[in-house]
């Protein structure tokens, strides 16, 4: 069974493509996929202003197992939902979050380091994050959302 950490930008294709949510749910229920969720994912989805869209996005949370983020970040992490301590995970986080240099990638870095810590695949549509993870060279596998959907058995309906 493969494990995945989903960046919030990977959720839209799951809920917007006809049959994709059902395919992901079937893979999770059959034990072919394991989805890890964090408070960062919850927070980003909760920030969606449109209530109907937010509720649709948050359906994916029902398929995830809650795991703590790999590091604790002041003013971002929740006590009890983030790992405390140091070591390699903190250093990887610092390297990733410093690559862009503007502070916008703290959540992205938390997704990546959490995936690494849990031996999971990171699923993201963020090209900068994909490049930064590759530049770090730690062997973290990163998939695009459509690659993830194909891996869990989703087949898009034919266009008519």
N, C-alpha and C positions, 0 to 999 in steps of 0.2 A: 504494500500500500504506500502510495506517495503522499507526503504532507505538503501543504501549501500555506503561505501567508499572503493574503490578498491586500494590495494597496487599495485605497478607496476608489481610485480611478478604474480599477478592474471590475468593480461591481456593476457599473452601467451596462456593459454587454451581457452580463448574466441575467439581468432583469428586463432588458429591452429587446433581446433577440428571442423570437418565438420559440419556445421549447427549451431554451438554454437553462433556465432555473430548474426545470424538471429533470434535465439531464444531470446537472450538478447534484441535485438532491438524490437522484437514483444512485450516483457513484458513491456518495457519502453513505447512504443507507446500505449499500452492498459491500461496503468496506474497501472500495477501490480508491477512495480519496479521503483525506483527512484535512479539514480546513481549520487553521488556527486563527482566532480573532483576538484582538487586543482592545484596550480602552481607546487607543488612538483611532482605530477604525470606527468604533462606536461614536466617538466625538466628531469625527469628520462627517459621518453620515447624518448625525443629529444636527449638524450645521446647515443642512439643506433646507432652504427657506420654504419651498413648496411642500406643504404637508402631505399631499397625496404621493408626490414623488419620493419624499423621505420615507414614508411607510413602505413603499414598494422596494426601495433600496435596503431598508432594514430587515426585510424578509430573509436576506442572505445571512444575517446574524444568527438566525435560528439553526443554521447548518454548521456553525463554527463551534469549536471548543475554545473556551477562554483561556489564554495563556498570558503570563506577565510579559511586558516588554523586557528586552534583555538588559537594559540599563535604565537608571532613574535620571530624569532630566528635570531640574528645578523649573517650576512654573509650567510644566507640560505634563509630567507624569503624575499618576494618582498613587497615593500611598496604598500599599496592598495589591497593586496591579502592575508593579514594575519591580524588577530585581534591583536589590541594593548590592553594592560591592564594586569591585574594580576588575583589573585584569585585562585580558585580551578583548573582551566585548566592549569595554569602555574605550580602549585604544582604537578599535575598528570604528566605533561610533564617531570618535573625534576625527578620524581620517575622513570618513564619509561626509560628515556634516561640515567639514572645512573645505571640501573640494569646490563648492560653488562660492562660498565665502560671504553669502548675504543673509544667512540665517533662515532662509525659507525651507531648507531641506531637513530640518530637525525631524519632522514626522517621517519623511522618506528614509532617513538614516535609521530611525527606530524600527521601521518595517524590515529593512535589510538585515540589521544586526539580530533582530528577533528571529527572522527566518534562518540565519546562520546558526544561532544558538540552538535552535530546535531541529536542525538538520532538514529544514523544509526548503521548498522551492519558492522563490519570490515571484509573485505575479503582479506586473505593473505595465501600464501604458506609457510611463514617464521615461522618455528617451534619455534625459539627463541622469536619472537614477540608474538606468541600465548601463550607461557609459561609466558612471562613477564606480559602480560595483565591479565592472570589468577592470577598471584602472587599479582598483584595490588588489586584485589578483588573489582572492582568497578561495576561489572555487565555488562561490555561491551561484547556483543555477537560477537564471531569471527567464521567465516566459512572458510573452505578450498575452493579453486576455484571450485572444482567439486561439493561441497555441494551447493555453490551459483548457479551454472549452473542447478542443479537438481531443486532448489527452483524456478527458473524462468521458468521451464518447458522444459529444454533441455533434450533430450533423445539421447544418443550416438547411432550412427548407428551400427548395428550388425557387428561383425568381420567376415570376410569371408576368 
